[in-house]
């Protein structure tokens, strides 16, 4: 397992954290965190949370953006260079605690990933809890993956270079999809995923409050999602065997209740012989990927480079070093 931080690996002592110590968030991240927290509903009101889950951040221009259906699941396809061939194909699964968000909230992220990697990105609008509890979302994710593999050549992509990706709850769905169909994937890209419904890791307590994504929110999301919390397709960290899974890039925020379970999953992947890279970004909080912070842009650039360098497992090639 390779372990990379960012250039922002310094401690910020100027502000105070909710625990009375030097604030681990960067000053810019603290300002955003407090502003976002003030306008975000507490757990328990699905309608209010959905109304608050909007994104006004525009993404880069992409040559072709189109909506269609993949086996009945609505998807949005981002193609940065129509007519190209043998490119990677990314199936992207959005975050939002399995209860909110969709194609529009993650449009900028998908545009950026497609433009920076040269890959076609297929963003999935999977069914949401609590109206559609587990296993609706992972079943939709698998449906979209199967469709994407079948359509890869028509989309100008190499069917052997399909990646599953997702942020937050979408990262959970990406990890579960990799567990269910490892032979169909060249890689898994997981941004700060929830991986253990027991929420027993130390970072849950450390960052329970004061860092936007609270432990109370996460517990409520798990409750809405449903399923057996010990089932590997609910909690991938509970999977008895991780060997044979595709290479993984796990991107984490240091100030996040989910940090430690991401690190634990990375260690288990590496122990199982899986090629796994961790990028831990200090000074930021859960959800930083879509925020106007240097770490968010850096994380997306590094992820795009990783996607672009993934070979077809049937034709191994040397991967260029990360920037």
C-alpha positions in Angstrom: 0.0 0.0 0.0 1.4 3.4 -0.9 0.5 6.3 1.3 0.5 9.9 0.0 -0.5 13.1 1.6 -0.8 16.5 0.1 1.5 19.6 0.2 -0.9 20.9 2.9 0.5 18.7 5.6 0.9 21.4 8.3 -0.9 22.0 11.5 -3.1 25.1 11.8 -2.8 26.6 15.3 -4.4 30.0 14.6 -8.0 28.9 15.1 -9.7 26.9 17.8 -11.4 23.6 17.2 -14.7 22.6 18.8 -12.6 20.7 21.3 -10.6 23.7 22.4 -7.3 22.7 20.8 -5.5 24.1 17.7 -7.9 23.7 14.8 -6.9 20.9 12.5 -8.8 22.5 9.6 -7.0 25.0 7.4 -8.4 28.6 7.9 -10.1 28.4 4.5 -11.6 25.0 5.3 -12.8 26.2 8.7 -14.7 29.2 7.1 -16.4 26.9 4.6 -17.1 24.3 7.2 -18.8 26.7 9.6 -20.8 28.4 6.8 -22.0 25.0 5.4 -22.9 23.7 8.8 -25.0 26.8 9.6 -27.1 26.2 6.5 -27.4 22.4 6.6 -30.3 20.6 8.4 -29.7 18.2 11.1 -30.5 14.5 10.7 -34.1 13.3 10.6 -35.8 15.4 7.9 -35.3 13.8 4.5 -37.1 16.5 2.6 -35.1 19.3 4.2 -31.8 17.5 3.5 -32.7 17.0 -0.1 -33.6 20.6 -0.5 -30.3 21.7 1.0 -28.3 19.3 -1.3 -27.6 21.6 -4.2 -24.5 22.6 -6.1 -24.0 25.9 -7.8 -20.4 25.2 -8.7 -20.0 25.0 -12.5 -17.8 22.4 -14.0 -15.6 22.6 -17.1 -17.0 22.3 -20.6 -17.2 18.7 -21.9 -17.6 18.0 -25.6 -20.7 15.8 -25.1 -23.0 15.4 -22.2 -26.2 13.3 -22.7 -28.8 11.6 -20.5 -30.1 8.1 -21.1 -31.0 5.0 -19.2 -28.8 2.0 -18.4 -31.0 -1.0 -17.8 -33.7 1.2 -16.4 -31.4 3.3 -14.3 -31.1 7.0 -15.4 -27.5 7.9 -16.2 -25.6 10.9 -17.6 -22.7 10.3 -20.0 -19.8 12.7 -20.2 -17.6 12.2 -23.2 -14.6 14.6 -23.5 -13.6 13.5 -27.0 -16.2 11.8 -29.1 -14.8 9.5 -31.7 -11.8 8.5 -29.6 -11.1 4.8 -28.9 -9.7 2.5 -26.1 -10.2 5.0 -23.3 -11.0 4.3 -19.7 -14.7 4.3 -18.7 -15.7 5.4 -15.2 -19.0 4.5 -13.6 -19.6 7.2 -11.0 -21.8 6.8 -8.0 -22.7 10.0 -6.2 -22.7 10.6 -2.5 -25.4 12.0 -0.2 -25.9 9.4 2.5 -27.9 7.2 0.2 -30.9 9.6 0.7 -30.1 12.7 -1.3 -28.2 14.2 -4.3 -28.2 13.0 -7.9 -26.9 13.7 -11.3 -27.1 17.5 -11.0 -25.4 17.8 -7.6 -22.3 15.9 -8.9 -22.3 17.3 -12.4 -19.2 19.5 -11.8 -17.2 16.6 -10.3 -18.0 14.3 -13.2 -17.2 17.0 -15.8 -13.8 17.6 -14.1 -13.0 13.9 -13.9 -13.9 13.4 -17.5 -12.0 16.4 -18.8 -8.9 15.7 -16.7 -8.6 12.0 -17.3 -9.8 11.7 -20.9 -12.2 9.0 -19.7 -15.9 8.7 -20.5 -17.8 9.1 -17.2 -21.2 7.5 -16.7 -22.9 9.0 -13.7 -25.7 6.8 -12.2 -28.9 8.2 -10.7 -29.5 5.2 -8.4 -32.6 4.8 -6.3 -32.5 6.5 -2.9 -33.4 5.5 0.6 -35.6 5.5 2.6 -38.1 5.0 -0.2 -35.8 2.4 -1.7 -33.7 0.8 1.0 -30.8 -1.6 0.6 -30.2 -3.4 -1.7 -31.8 -1.1 -4.3 -28.8 1.2 -4.6 -26.1 -1.4 -5.0 -28.3 -3.4 -7.4 -28.7 -0.2 -9.5 -24.9 0.3 -9.4 -24.3 -3.2 -10.6 -26.9 -2.8 -13.4 -25.1 0.3 -14.6 -21.7 -1.4 -14.5 -23.0 -4.3 -16.6 -24.5 -1.9 -19.1 -21.3 0.2 -19.2 -19.2 -2.9 -19.9 -21.6 -3.9 -22.7 -21.6 -0.4 -24.3 -17.9 0.4 -23.7 -16.8 -0.2 -27.3 -19.7 1.9 -28.6 -18.7 4.7 -26.3 -15.1 4.6 -27.6 -13.8 2.9 -24.4 -11.8 -0.3 -23.7 -14.1 -2.7 -21.8 -11.0 -3.9 -20.0 -10.4 -0.4 -18.5 -13.7 0.1 -16.6 -13.4 1.8 -13.2 -16.1 2.2 -10.5 -15.9 5.4 -8.5 -17.9 7.3 -6.0 -17.8 9.8 -3.1 -19.1 9.2 0.4 -22.1 6.9 0.2 -21.3 6.5 -3.5 -17.8 5.4 -2.5 -19.5 2.7 -0.4 -21.5 1.6 -3.4 -18.3 1.6 -5.5 -16.5 -0.7 -3.0 -19.5 -3.0 -2.9 -19.7 -3.1 -6.7 -16.0 -4.1 -6.7 -16.7 -6.9 -4.2 -19.6 -8.1 -6.3 -18.0 -8.0 -9.8 -14.2 -7.7 -9.4 -13.6 -9.5 -12.7 -15.4 -6.7 -14.6 -13.2 -3.9 -13.2 -9.7 -2.4 -13.8 -9.9 -0.2 -10.7 -12.0 1.2 -7.8 -11.8 4.9 -6.9 -13.2 5.6 -3.4 -13.5 9.1 -2.0 -14.0 9.2 1.8 -16.4 6.1 1.8 -18.4 4.8 4.7 -17.4 1.2 5.0 -18.5 0.0 8.4 -22.1 0.5 9.7 -20.9 -0.2 13.3 -19.1 3.2 13.3 -16.6 1.8 15.7 -13.5 3.6 14.6 -11.8 6.3 16.7 -12.3 9.1 14.1 -16.0 8.8 14.6 -15.6 10.1 18.1 -12.8 12.5 17.3 -14.7 14.3 14.6 -18.2 13.7 15.8 -19.2 17.4 15.7 -17.7 20.6 14.4 -16.6 19.2 11.0 -19.8 19.5 8.9 -20.4 15.8 8.5 -21.4 14.7 12.0 -21.5 11.3 13.6 -25.2 11.8 14.2 -25.8 12.4 10.5 -23.8 9.3 9.5 -25.7 7.1 12.0 -29.1 8.4 10.6 -28.0 7.7 7.0 -27.1 4.2 7.9 -30.5 3.7 9.6 -32.3 5.0 6.5 -30.2 2.8 4.2 -31.1 -0.5 6.0 -29.7 -3.9 5.4 -27.7 -6.1 7.8 -24.9 -4.0 9.1 -22.5 -7.0 9.1 -23.2 -7.9 5.5 -20.2 -7.2 3.3 -22.4 -5.6 0.7 -23.6 -3.1 3.4 -20.3 -2.8 5.2 -17.4 -3.7 2.9 -15.0 -3.7 5.9 -16.8 -6.8 7.1 -15.9 -8.8 4.0 -14.0 -11.9 5.1 -11.7 -11.9 2.0 -10.6 -9.0 -0.1 -8.1 -10.9 -2.3 -8.6 -10.6 -6.0 -10.1 -7.2 -6.0 -9.1 -4.5 -8.6 -6.5 -1.9 -7.7 -7.8 0.9 -5.5 -7.2 4.6 -4.9 -8.7 5.7 -1.6 -9.0 9.5 -1.0 -9.6 10.6 2.5 -10.2 13.8 4.5 -8.2 13.9 7.7 -11.0 15.7 9.7 -13.7 13.2 9.0 -15.6 10.6 11.0 -15.0 8.2 8.1 -11.2 8.6 8.0 -10.2 5.6 10.1 -12.5 3.1 8.4 -11.0 4.2 5.0 -7.5 3.6 6.4 -8.5 0.3 7.8 -9.9 -0.8 4.5 -6.8 0.2 2.7 -4.7 -1.8 5.1 -6.8 -4.9 4.6 -6.7 -4.5 0.8 -2.9 -4.2 0.9 -2.7 -7.2 3.2 -4.8 -9.2 0.7 -2.3 -8.4 -2.1 -4.5 -5.7 -3.7 -2.6 -2.7 -5.3 -3.9 0.1 -3.1 -2.9 3.8 -2.9 -4.1 6.1 -0.1 -4.2 9.9 -0.4 -4.9 11.4 3.0 -5.6 15.2 2.8 -4.9 17.1 6.0 -6.7 20.3 6.9 -10.0 19.4 5.2 -13.3 17.8 6.0 -15.8 15.4 4.5 -17.0 16.5 1.1 -14.0 18.6 0.2 -13.8 17.2 -3.3 -16.6 19.5 -4.5 -15.5 22.6 -2.6 -13.3 25.6 -3.7 -10.3 24.4 -1.7 -6.8 23.5 -3.1 -7.1 20.0 -1.7 -10.2 19.3 -3.7 -8.7 20.3 -7.0 -5.5 18.4 -6.2 -7.5 15.3 -5.3 -9.4 15.3 -8.5 -6.2 15.9 -10.6 -4.5 13.0 -8.9 -7.6 10.7 -9.3 -7.8 11.6 -13.0 -4.1 10.8 -13.5 -4.7 7.5 -11.7 -7.7 6.6 -13.9 -5.8 7.6 -17.1 -2.9 5.3 -16.1 -4.9 2.2 -15.3 -4.1 -0.5 -17.9 -6.3 -3.2 -19.2 -5.6 -6.1 -16.7 -5.4 -8.5 -19.6 -2.6 -6.3 -21.1 -0.4 -5.1 -18.2 1.6 -2.0 -18.9 3.8 0.3 -16.9 1.8 3.0 -15.1 3.4 6.4 -15.0 4.3 7.8 -11.6 1.8 9.9 -9.8 2.3 13.7 -10.1 
